Amino acid sequence: MALSKELIERFMKVDPATIGHYISGGYMRPEMKPICKNSKMIGPAYTVRMQGKDSACLYYAMKHAPKGSVLVVDRCKDNTYACVGEMVALLSKCRGFAGIVVDGPATDSVSIEKMGYPIFCTGITAVTTNVIGISGEVDVPISCSGAVVNPGDIVFGDADGVIVLPSDGYEEALEKAEAAVANEAELRKHFLNGEFANINIDRLWNADVLGRINELKKFE
């Protein structure tokens, strides 16, 4: 299912953390964070795999990826060279991409933060890449910060981190997140009125659920 303008607007009214309640995989490691904390992005993945100091394939991706894409970069475990800085971020913004997610460091963090463009990375460095043109792949399945990302997967990120949803079948998770957001509005009122969560925590605590499970597992 294509990520329509309506779906994008619906996603932007919920958070990755809310959807995180309803998925069992597809989340990047906690160190994946935006340079600008106010960043929030969503879009279909255009994937890049690049090694070491050669960033030619990232420029190729920026020339050929569809507008609205999130460029997701597998750095093949390199944590030294930054392939994204102010100029790459500016070019990506001007090309109409939703953002960049790179499994490695970025640079020019102050300028990118001022720009307010969604650049997600796992660290900051002063050492950068060059356009060499001898290696790299685009539009292929990759691994990024612990998550498998296929071309076209839905990439959703904010200050709390990044999740990846399959290009088909994500509607159920979105609908559950929307219902949770509506429920949280009522819970806030509930808590502000001095009431407790609608959970019988005392009964649950004293139920010895694990003990009962272990009892059922015993051979007769």
Secondary structure, DSSP 8 states (H G I E B T S, - for coil): ----HHHHHHHTTS-HHHHGGG-SS-B--TT-EESSTT--EEEEEEEEE--TTB-HHHHHHHHHS-TT-EEEEE-TT--S-B---HHHHHHHHHTT-SEEEESSEE--HHHHHHHT--EEESEE-S-B-B---S--EESS-EEETTEEE-TT-EEEEETTEEEEE-SSS-HHHHHHHHHHHHHHHHHHHHHHTT---S--HHHHHTT-HHHHHHHHHS--
